[in-house]
């Protein structure tokens, strides 16, 4: 009985000391605040324009070298881009999930990296949970053409991955008949949720390349840290407000930010969703007009110089065939 009382007293003393240590830490240790910053190089883009997204993370105002999940959605909520951005050298980081494989193949799983338009490519990837607990994962797959425009962005898998478990998956991907020829690049990331819902990456993304009919043109050089660059398609692009979502994590703390940018179709004077001879004709008929002219149409003043002139006509000629969806 005496021995039991001694053990209980010892346990009580240890518990009291631990509580005091916790109280001391709460009162005397300042919590580091994670902050994610997001910006675009412009607020308004024309169909076919290049876009630069910059994402950064700080802890108490100082640079935090980590990975940030990025998601972009069009006005119809369709996902057009999924990436994982590094904010510095993260090679020494501990990542709970590892991407162990990523390559393209034929239907039988044999590695293959050149495909024809209309053919089906197969994307093979493997992810492994190297942590000691189960994690919910959301695989993010994004492909970009050789002209730097998005090809496809989707979440091919979502589910729980147990401790030590490795999962291998294969996704079929039909190559569109209108696909851009040349070298394309696959970016694969693993999030805990969609960045729109505050989801963050488990690890840096992994990439692989393949070819659509031809090895040229080659895929353009991409930024290593902070930035994502891509180009808006020249055709069949939805006009309106696009939303960029970014999120990062520091232990249990998550920081999230979103920003909108607008996509327009400059030079579509007749508002039929395409730059063609009707727009060039309308511009010529308005040639030399200014805001004081009775027939002034600001849509014909493409460069916003206050006058319809040869620069506006030249712009329409150079952007002939550009199209969008209102």
C-alpha positions as CSV (number, residue, x, y, z in Angstrom):
1,X,0.0,0.0,0.0
2,X,2.8,2.4,0.9
3,X,4.6,1.5,-2.4
4,X,1.5,2.3,-4.4
5,X,1.0,5.6,-2.6
6,X,4.6,6.5,-3.4
7,X,4.1,5.7,-7.1
8,X,0.9,7.8,-7.2
9,X,2.7,10.7,-5.6
10,X,5.6,10.4,-8.0
11,X,3.2,10.4,-11.0
12,X,1.4,13.4,-9.6
13,X,4.7,15.4,-9.2
14,X,5.8,14.5,-12.8
15,X,2.4,15.6,-14.1
16,X,2.6,18.9,-12.2
17,X,6.1,19.6,-13.6
18,X,5.0,18.8,-17.2
19,X,2.0,21.1,-16.8
20,X,4.3,23.9,-15.5
21,X,6.7,23.4,-18.4
22,X,3.8,23.7,-20.9
23,X,2.5,26.8,-19.2
24,X,6.0,28.3,-19.3
25,X,6.4,27.5,-23.0
26,X,3.0,29.0,-23.8
27,X,3.7,32.2,-21.9
28,X,7.3,32.7,-22.9
29,X,7.8,31.2,-26.4
30,X,6.6,33.3,-29.2
31,X,4.7,31.3,-31.9
32,X,6.1,31.7,-35.4
33,X,3.5,33.1,-37.8
34,X,3.4,31.6,-41.3
35,X,2.3,34.0,-44.0
36,X,1.9,33.1,-47.7
37,X,2.1,35.9,-50.3
38,X,0.6,35.7,-53.9
39,X,0.8,38.1,-56.8
40,X,0.3,38.1,-60.6
41,X,2.3,40.3,-62.9
42,X,-0.9,41.8,-64.2
43,X,-4.6,42.1,-63.3
44,X,-5.9,41.8,-66.9
45,X,-4.6,39.5,-69.6
46,X,-5.5,39.1,-73.3
47,X,-6.2,35.7,-74.8
48,X,-2.7,34.2,-75.7
49,X,-0.8,36.3,-73.2
50,X,1.9,34.9,-70.9
51,X,1.1,34.8,-67.2
52,X,3.5,35.0,-64.3
53,X,2.4,33.8,-60.8
54,X,4.6,34.5,-57.8
55,X,4.2,32.7,-54.5
56,X,6.2,33.2,-51.4
57,X,6.1,32.2,-47.7
58,X,7.5,33.8,-44.6
59,X,7.8,33.0,-40.9
60,X,7.6,36.1,-38.8
61,X,8.5,38.1,-41.9
62,X,11.6,36.1,-42.8
63,X,11.8,33.8,-45.8
64,X,10.6,30.3,-45.2
65,X,12.0,27.7,-47.5
66,X,9.1,25.4,-48.2
67,X,6.6,24.2,-50.9
68,X,3.4,25.9,-51.8
69,X,0.3,24.4,-53.5
70,X,-1.1,26.4,-56.4
71,X,-4.4,25.9,-58.2
72,X,-6.0,28.1,-60.9
73,X,-9.7,27.9,-61.8
74,X,-11.6,29.6,-64.7
75,X,-14.9,31.4,-64.4
76,X,-16.7,28.1,-64.7
77,X,-14.7,26.5,-61.9
78,X,-12.7,24.3,-64.3
79,X,-9.2,23.7,-63.0
80,X,-6.6,24.9,-65.5
81,X,-3.4,24.6,-63.5
82,X,-2.0,22.6,-60.6
83,X,1.5,23.1,-59.4
84,X,3.8,22.9,-56.3
85,X,6.1,25.9,-56.0
86,X,9.4,25.9,-54.0
87,X,10.5,29.0,-52.1
88,X,14.1,28.0,-51.9
89,X,16.4,25.0,-51.5
90,X,14.1,22.3,-50.0
91,X,16.4,19.3,-50.8
92,X,17.1,18.7,-47.1
93,X,13.4,18.8,-46.0
94,X,11.5,15.9,-44.4
95,X,8.5,15.0,-46.6
96,X,5.8,12.6,-45.3
97,X,4.9,11.5,-48.8
98,X,7.4,10.7,-51.6
99,X,6.7,10.5,-55.3
100,X,8.8,7.5,-56.3
101,X,7.9,7.1,-60.0
102,X,6.6,9.1,-62.9
103,X,6.8,8.1,-66.6
104,X,4.7,7.6,-69.7
105,X,4.0,4.3,-71.4
106,X,1.9,2.3,-73.8
107,X,-1.2,0.4,-72.7
108,X,1.0,-2.6,-71.6
109,X,3.1,-0.4,-69.3
110,X,6.2,-0.4,-71.5
111,X,8.0,3.0,-71.2
112,X,7.2,5.2,-74.2
113,X,7.7,8.9,-74.7
114,X,6.4,9.8,-78.2
115,X,2.7,9.8,-79.0
116,X,0.7,10.8,-82.1
117,X,-2.4,13.1,-82.0
118,X,-5.4,11.0,-81.3
119,X,-3.4,8.3,-79.6
120,X,-3.8,7.4,-75.9
121,X,-0.8,7.9,-73.6
122,X,-0.5,6.3,-70.2
123,X,0.9,8.2,-67.2
124,X,2.4,5.9,-64.5
125,X,3.2,7.2,-61.1
126,X,3.9,5.9,-57.6
127,X,3.6,7.6,-54.2
128,X,4.7,6.3,-50.8
129,X,3.8,7.3,-47.3
130,X,7.1,7.3,-45.3
131,X,5.5,8.6,-42.1
132,X,4.3,6.5,-39.2
133,X,0.6,7.5,-39.5
134,X,-2.0,7.4,-42.2
135,X,-2.4,10.4,-44.4
136,X,-5.2,11.5,-46.7
137,X,-3.7,12.4,-50.1
138,X,-5.0,14.1,-53.2
139,X,-2.8,13.6,-56.3
140,X,-2.5,16.7,-58.5
141,X,-1.7,16.1,-62.2
142,X,-0.9,18.9,-64.6
143,X,0.5,18.9,-68.2
144,X,1.8,21.8,-70.2
145,X,2.4,22.0,-73.9
146,X,5.6,23.0,-75.7
147,X,4.0,26.5,-76.4
148,X,3.6,26.9,-72.6
149,X,-0.2,26.6,-72.6
150,X,-2.0,24.2,-70.2
151,X,-3.0,20.8,-71.7
152,X,-4.8,19.2,-68.7
153,X,-5.1,19.7,-64.9
154,X,-7.0,17.2,-62.7
155,X,-7.0,15.2,-59.5
156,X,-6.7,11.6,-60.7
157,X,-6.8,10.1,-57.2
158,X,-7.9,10.9,-53.6
159,X,-7.8,8.6,-50.6
160,X,-6.0,7.4,-47.5
161,X,-2.5,6.2,-47.6
162,X,-1.4,4.1,-44.6
163,X,1.9,4.3,-42.9
164,X,4.6,2.7,-45.1
165,X,2.2,2.1,-47.9
166,X,3.2,2.6,-51.6
167,X,0.5,3.0,-54.3
168,X,1.1,2.7,-58.0
169,X,-1.4,4.1,-60.5
170,X,-1.8,4.5,-64.2
171,X,-3.9,7.2,-65.8
172,X,-5.0,7.0,-69.5
173,X,-4.7,10.3,-71.3
174,X,-6.0,10.7,-74.9
175,X,-3.9,13.1,-76.9
176,X,-6.2,15.7,-78.5
177,X,-6.3,15.8,-82.3
178,X,-5.6,19.5,-81.9
179,X,-2.7,19.0,-79.5
180,X,0.3,21.3,-79.8
181,X,3.3,19.4,-81.3
182,X,6.6,19.1,-79.5
183,X,7.9,18.4,-76.0
184,X,5.2,18.4,-73.3
185,X,5.9,18.3,-69.5
186,X,4.1,16.5,-66.7
187,X,4.0,18.0,-63.2
188,X,2.8,15.7,-60.4
189,X,2.1,16.8,-56.9
190,X,0.6,15.4,-53.7
191,X,-1.7,17.6,-51.6
192,X,-3.8,16.9,-48.5
193,X,-6.7,18.8,-50.1
194,X,-7.4,21.2,-53.0
195,X,-5.7,24.6,-52.5
196,X,-9.1,26.1,-53.0
197,X,-10.0,24.5,-49.7
198,X,-6.7,25.3,-48.0
199,X,-4.9,22.1,-49.2
200,X,-1.1,22.1,-48.9
201,X,1.6,19.9,-50.5
202,X,3.2,16.9,-48.8
203,X,6.4,17.2,-50.9
204,X,8.0,18.9,-53.9
205,X,6.4,18.0,-57.2
206,X,8.0,15.6,-59.7
207,X,8.2,16.2,-63.4
208,X,8.6,14.1,-66.6
209,X,8.6,15.0,-70.3
210,X,7.1,13.3,-73.4
211,X,6.7,14.2,-77.1
212,X,3.6,14.8,-79.2
213,X,4.6,13.7,-82.7
214,X,7.9,15.6,-82.7
215,X,10.8,16.4,-80.4
216,X,10.6,20.0,-81.3
217,X,9.8,22.6,-80.3
218,X,11.3,21.9,-76.9
219,X,9.5,22.8,-73.6
220,X,10.5,26.3,-72.4
221,X,12.7,26.7,-69.4
222,X,10.7,27.1,-66.1
223,X,11.5,29.0,-62.9
224,X,13.1,26.9,-60.2
225,X,11.6,28.8,-57.3
226,X,8.9,31.3,-56.4
227,X,7.4,31.6,-59.8
228,X,5.1,29.8,-62.3
229,X,4.9,30.9,-65.9
230,X,2.5,29.7,-68.5
231,X,0.6,31.1,-71.5
232,X,-3.1,31.4,-72.0
233,X,-4.4,29.5,-75.0
234,X,-5.1,31.4,-78.2
235,X,-8.4,29.7,-78.8
236,X,-11.5,28.4,-76.9
237,X,-10.5,30.2,-73.7
238,X,-13.3,31.2,-71.3
239,X,-13.4,35.0,-70.8
240,X,-13.9,36.5,-67.3
241,X,-12.4,36.2,-63.8
242,X,-9.9,33.5,-63.0
243,X,-9.0,32.7,-59.4
244,X,-5.5,31.7,-58.2
245,X,-5.4,29.8,-54.8
246,X,-2.2,29.1,-52.9
247,X,-1.6,27.4,-49.5
248,X,1.4,26.3,-47.4
249,X,1.9,24.6,-44.0
250,X,4.2,25.0,-41.1
251,X,3.7,22.0,-38.7
252,X,-0.1,22.3,-37.9
253,X,-0.3,26.0,-39.1
254,X,-1.7,26.7,-42.6
255,X,-1.6,29.9,-44.5
256,X,-3.9,30.5,-47.5
257,X,-4.4,33.3,-50.0
258,X,-6.3,33.8,-53.3
259,X,-6.3,36.4,-56.0
260,X,-8.3,37.0,-59.2
261,X,-7.2,38.1,-62.7
262,X,-9.3,38.9,-65.7
263,X,-9.0,37.5,-69.2
264,X,-10.4,39.5,-72.2
265,X,-10.3,39.3,-76.0
266,X,-8.8,42.5,-77.3
267,X,-9.8,43.5,-80.8
268,X,-13.1,41.6,-80.9
269,X,-15.0,44.7,-82.1
270,X,-18.1,42.9,-83.4
271,X,-18.2,40.6,-80.3
272,X,-18.5,37.3,-82.0
273,X,-15.7,35.6,-80.0
274,X,-13.1,35.6,-82.7
275,X,-10.6,38.0,-84.3
276,X,-11.4,37.9,-88.1
277,X,-12.0,40.0,-91.2
278,X,-15.2,41.4,-89.7
279,X,-13.1,43.0,-86.9
280,X,-10.4,44.3,-89.4
281,X,-13.1,45.8,-91.6
282,X,-14.8,47.5,-88.7
283,X,-11.5,48.9,-87.5
284,X,-10.7,50.2,-91.0
285,X,-14.2,51.9,-91.2
286,X,-13.4,53.6,-87.9
287,X,-9.9,54.6,-89.0
288,X,-8.7,58.0,-87.6
289,X,-11.7,58.3,-85.2
290,X,-11.2,59.7,-81.7
291,X,-13.4,59.9,-78.6
292,X,-14.8,63.1,-80.0
293,X,-16.0,61.4,-83.2
294,X,-19.7,60.7,-83.5
295,X,-19.0,57.0,-84.5
296,X,-16.3,56.4,-81.9
297,X,-16.0,52.8,-80.7
298,X,-13.4,52.3,-77.9
299,X,-13.2,48.6,-78.7
300,X,-11.5,49.6,-82.0
301,X,-8.8,51.5,-80.1
302,X,-7.0,48.3,-79.1
303,X,-3.9,49.9,-77.8
304,X,-5.9,52.6,-75.9
305,X,-4.0,55.5,-77.5
306,X,-7.1,57.6,-78.0
307,X,-7.2,57.1,-81.7
308,X,-7.9,54.3,-84.2
309,X,-4.8,54.0,-86.4
310,X,-2.5,51.5,-88.1
311,X,-1.2,50.2,-84.8
312,X,-4.7,48.9,-84.0
313,X,-5.1,47.4,-87.5
314,X,-1.7,45.7,-87.2
315,X,-2.7,44.3,-83.8
316,X,-5.8,42.7,-85.3
317,X,-3.7,41.2,-88.2
318,X,-1.2,39.7,-85.8
319,X,-3.9,38.2,-83.6
320,X,-6.0,37.0,-86.5
321,X,-7.8,33.8,-85.5
322,X,-7.6,34.3,-81.7
323,X,-10.8,33.1,-80.2
324,X,-12.6,32.9,-76.9
325,X,-15.9,31.9,-75.2
326,X,-18.0,34.6,-73.7
